Amino acid sequence: MLLTLEKNETITWHLACRAEDVPEDGGACALIEGRQVAVFNFTRRGEWYATDNQCPHRQQMALSRGMIGSQGGEPKVACPFHKKTFSLQSGKCLSDKGYEIATYEVRVEDGLVYVAL
């Protein structure tokens, strides 16, 4: 499915995985168009998120294995190696202003997880 945005940008919904492939309150990595995308099932909040899988701090493909939680009500993921934390909504680093990750829209339909790129 294609969606045209106001700025003449087009996004495409990509099948990332089955919902059952992502652990509750955890993440999994999906390869979409050659890009590693971390998909998170934040069960406690009843929400799904997707971000880059690469932590920009040390360029490690590890965010899908990070711990998710909340900080001041904002959902976040912590890199499993050096504990840099990133907002799952905005991608901004909550523990160091020098870093940021991309975030992507997610939808779940009929047990399948789709990510918009």
C-alpha positions as CSV (number, residue, x, y, z in Angstrom):
1,M,0.0,0.0,0.0
2,L,1.3,3.4,-0.9
3,L,0.5,6.6,0.9
4,T,1.4,10.0,-0.6
5,L,2.4,12.7,1.9
6,E,1.9,16.5,1.6
7,K,5.6,17.1,0.8
8,N,5.4,14.8,-2.3
9,E,7.0,12.1,-0.3
10,T,5.7,8.6,-0.7
11,I,5.8,5.9,2.0
12,T,5.2,2.3,1.5
13,W,3.8,-0.2,4.1
14,H,6.1,-3.2,4.3
15,L,5.3,-6.6,5.9
16,A,7.9,-6.9,8.7
17,C,6.9,-10.1,10.5
18,R,4.1,-11.9,12.3
19,A,2.9,-10.3,15.5
20,E,3.7,-13.6,17.3
21,D,7.4,-13.3,16.2
22,V,7.9,-10.2,18.5
23,P,8.0,-11.1,22.2
24,E,5.6,-9.3,24.6
25,D,7.3,-6.2,26.0
26,G,10.3,-6.8,23.8
27,G,11.6,-6.4,20.3
28,A,12.7,-8.2,17.1
29,C,14.7,-7.2,14.1
30,A,13.2,-7.2,10.5
31,L,15.2,-6.6,7.3
32,I,13.1,-4.2,5.2
33,E,14.5,-3.0,1.9
34,G,18.1,-3.7,3.0
35,R,17.5,-1.8,6.3
36,Q,17.5,-3.4,9.8
37,V,14.4,-2.2,11.6
38,A,13.7,-2.9,15.2
39,V,10.1,-3.7,15.9
40,F,8.8,-3.4,19.5
41,N,5.6,-4.9,21.0
42,F,5.1,-2.7,24.1
43,T,2.4,-4.9,25.5
44,R,2.1,-3.0,28.8
45,R,1.0,0.0,26.8
46,G,-0.9,-1.8,24.1
47,E,1.4,-0.1,21.5
48,W,3.8,-1.1,18.7
49,Y,6.8,0.9,17.6
50,A,9.6,0.6,15.0
51,T,13.0,2.3,14.9
52,D,16.4,1.9,13.3
53,N,18.1,-1.2,14.7
54,Q,21.4,0.6,14.7
55,C,22.4,2.4,17.9
56,P,24.2,5.6,16.6
57,H,26.5,5.7,19.7
58,R,28.7,2.8,18.6
59,Q,27.0,1.8,15.3
60,Q,25.9,-1.6,16.7
61,M,22.9,-3.3,15.3
62,A,21.4,-4.0,18.7
63,L,18.4,-1.9,19.6
64,S,15.9,-4.7,18.9
65,R,17.5,-6.5,21.8
66,G,17.2,-3.5,24.2
67,M,15.0,-3.1,27.2
68,I,11.9,-1.1,26.7
69,G,10.2,1.0,29.4
70,S,9.0,4.5,30.1
71,Q,10.6,7.8,31.2
72,G,8.2,10.5,32.3
73,G,5.4,8.7,30.5
74,E,7.4,8.5,27.2
75,P,8.1,5.0,25.8
76,K,11.8,4.3,25.4
77,V,14.3,1.7,24.5
78,A,17.8,1.3,26.0
79,C,20.7,0.0,24.0
80,P,21.8,-3.3,25.5
81,F,25.5,-2.4,25.3
82,H,26.0,1.1,26.6
83,K,22.5,2.0,27.9
84,K,21.8,5.0,25.7
85,T,18.1,5.5,25.8
86,F,15.9,6.6,22.9
87,S,12.3,7.7,22.6
88,L,10.2,5.2,20.7
89,Q,8.0,8.1,19.6
90,S,10.5,10.7,18.4
91,G,13.8,8.8,18.2
92,K,15.6,11.5,20.3
93,C,18.2,10.2,22.7
94,L,17.0,10.8,26.2
95,S,20.4,10.2,27.8
96,D,22.6,12.2,25.4
97,K,21.5,15.0,23.2
98,G,24.1,14.1,20.6
99,Y,22.3,11.1,19.2
100,E,19.0,10.3,17.5
101,I,17.4,7.3,15.6
102,A,14.7,7.2,12.9
103,T,11.3,6.0,13.9
104,Y,8.6,4.5,11.7
105,E,4.9,4.1,11.8
106,V,3.6,0.6,12.6
107,R,0.3,-1.1,12.2
108,V,-0.9,-4.6,13.0
109,E,-3.6,-6.3,10.9
110,D,-4.7,-9.9,11.0
111,G,-1.7,-10.9,13.1
112,L,0.8,-9.3,10.7
113,V,3.1,-6.3,11.5
114,Y,3.6,-3.7,8.9
115,V,6.1,-0.9,9.0
116,A,5.9,2.3,6.9
117,L,9.2,3.4,5.2
